[in-house]
Amino acid sequence: MTQRRFTQLDSVTPATLPRRLAAMLYDGFLVLAIWLLVTVAHTAFMRFVLGRSAESIGTGSLAVATLRLLLVCSTAAFFAYCWRRGGMTLGMQAWRLRVQDAQGAPISLAQSLIRCMAAWVSLAALGLGYWWVLFDPQKRSWPDIASGTQTVVLPKKGQGESPRKAGGRRKKQWQAAQKGQNNGGG
């Protein structure tokens, strides 16, 4: 199976903090909707399959733990699916952002899961992992750094190079960089 590659590799720029935050806000609404669906499904399972009374649902530590685990897993699955499929979530599409590996290819499942874990840590640190974009010369957040990925801004339609021309130039640049590394350079 051949690795799918993204186009417009030469015409992308690193994503800025305001764009990232705007996309996160949009995606937050999607995650909230997913959480509502998961919670309804969990409650229905507890009520109708396990036969718990309505008053007892959510009172046991096992029920609370399973719901929390389902919420975390559904969130990770949502982001991993979107990032693996096209490099972007719906919020990222609205702000023309894409997550890709260093060579411009879609990220792996492992990179997706590492990004998710680093995102939780970044948010738990009062958003410091995302504010890091302001200080990093390459405008990378903690999830970008931890997973070896980059979040880029795509050009508006009609403003980028043709995919064939951009892909060929990017390949030559990458080959030149690899040759320099193999010869002990940069």
N, C-alpha and C positions, 0 to 999 in steps of 0.2 A: 504494500500500500504506500503510495507516495504522500509525502507531507504537503498539505495545502499551504500556500503562501499568500500573504496579503499583498495588495497592490498599493501604489502611491507611497512607496517607502522613502523616496527622496523628498517628498513634499510634506512630511509630517513634522510637527514640532512638539517638544515636551509640554505636557498639560500643566496649566497654572493652577494655583490653589482655588481661586473663585470658580473655575469650571468644574473642578473635582467636587467642590462642596455643593454646587448646584446639581450635579448628576447624583450625588449622594442623597440629596433631598428628594429628588424624583424617585430614586430607587427605594428610599425609606418608605414611601407610600405603597410601593409594590410589595415590599417585605411585610408591611403591616397587613395588607390584604391576604398574603400567604399565611401569616400567623393567625388571622381570623379563621380562615378555612381549616387550618390544622387544629385549632382549638375546638371548632365545631365538630370536626371529625372525631377528635379525642373524646369530647364530651358525649357524643352519640355512641361511641364504642363503649365507654364506661357505663352508660345508662342502659342501652338496649342489648348489648352483647354480654356484658358482665352482670347486668341486672342490679346495678347500684341505684339507690334512691337519689332523687334530684338533690336533696339536701346534703348528701354525703359526698357528692362529686367534688373533688378538689380539696378535700379535707385531709386525706391521707398523704403521708410523705412519698409513698411510691407513686401515687397518681400525679403529684406535683413534679416529681423527678422525671417521670416519663414524658410529661407534657413539655418540660423545659428541654429535655433531650430532643424531642421531636421538633421543637422550634429552632434549635440550633442546627440540627441536621437538615431541616427544610431550607433554612437560610443558606447554608453552605452548598446544598444541592442546586439551589436557584442560581447563585453566582457562578459556581463551577460549570454548570450547563451553559449559561450565557457566554462566559469567557471562552470556553472551549469551542462553542458553536461558531461564533462570529467575532469574538474579541470584545463584545460590548453588551451591556444590559440596555434596557429601554431608556433609562436615564442617561446613560452614556451616549446612546444614539442621538438623543435630543440635543446634546452638547457636543456632538461630533468627536467623542473620545473613543479610543480603542486601547485595549491591553494586548501587548504582543511580547514575544521574547526578543532577545537582542538582535536576532537575524531577521525579524519581521514576520515570524511565523506564529500561528496560534499557540497559546501556552498549553502545557501538559496538565493532566489531572493533578499531579503532585504539586505543580506550581500554583494551580488554582486553590488547592487546599491550604498550602502555605500562605498564599495571599489572604485567604479568609482568616486564618489564625492570627496573622500579623495585623489584620484590620481590627480584630477584636482587641488586641493588645494596644494598638494605636488609639482606639476610642477609649479604652479603659484608662489610658494615660492622659485623659482630658484632651484628646485630639492631637497630642504632640507629634504622633507619627505622621499626621497629615500636614501639620504646620512645618514639618521638616522640609517640605518642598521649597519653602522660602529661603532656606540656608544651604541646601544641596546644590552644587554647581550644575548638576544634570537634571535638577528639578524632580528628584525621586522621593517618594514617600517611603515609610518603613515597609509597607507591603511590597512595593517595587523592589526595594533593596533585598529584602528577605527571600523573595521568590525569583530573583534574577530576571525580572520583567521590566517593561517600561509602559507608561501610560502616555499616549500621544494624542494630539489634536489633528484630526483629518482636515484637509482643505475643503472649502466649499466646492460643490459640484461645478465643474468647468474651470476650476483654478489650478488643478494639479496636472502633472504630466500624464501622458498616456501610460497605462499599466505596463505595456511592453517595454517602452523606453525607460521608465523608472526602474523596472525590475532588472533590466540589463545593466544599468549604471550602478545600481545597488550591489549587484553580484560582483561587478568589477572592483568596487570599493572594498567589499568584504574580502575578496581574494587578495587584494593588495595588502590589507591589514593583516590577514593570516600569514602572508609571505613575510611581512615585516616581523611578526611574532616568531616565526620559525627561524628567522635569521638572527634572533636575539634582540631585535629592535622593539620599540614601544609596546 
